[in-house]
């Protein structure tokens, strides 16, 4: 559990790639040595998305390829796409979640359809967004209620597209 918490904190702080150097410095400081062995990568490692968005090709999904959430129009989905990518309302979403929505060092994978803090509905996604905007001042851009609703619909759609294509 402690290792999981350290890894999670490292990803959130953006120091994931520096962990080996940090560990080596701490070991040297305390006079500890460990044998240098290669850790085998389990077969299940492919189930998880890469924590570093910069190492994968990011492709913005075409709006016309995304499913519409119940009660949404194509125009609302397009607004959500523009806000997500910073083209409207000073949106900041793609800065952490990646251009493709598949996550990165500071943002979770929104395409997997495996939303840990929500039931996956548009209203559930919207609730998580409202919470995150409250605890991360400045990351909410200039969003109005219609923008938030549109982004929640967009996140719903990119998650459903990935599920349908698997």
HELIX and SHEET records of a PDB file:
HELIX    1   1 UNK A    2  UNK A   13  1                                  12    
HELIX    2   2 UNK A   16  UNK A   18  5                                   3    
HELIX    3   3 UNK A   19  UNK A   29  1                                  11    
HELIX    4   4 UNK A   43  UNK A   47  5                                   5    
HELIX    5   5 UNK A   53  UNK A   55  5                                   3    
HELIX    6   6 UNK A   63  UNK A   65  5                                   3    
HELIX    7   7 UNK A   74  UNK A   84  1                                  11    
HELIX    8   8 UNK A   93  UNK A   97  1                                   5    
HELIX    9   9 UNK A  122  UNK A  135  1                                  14    
HELIX   10  10 UNK A  145  UNK A  165  1                                  21    
END                                                                             
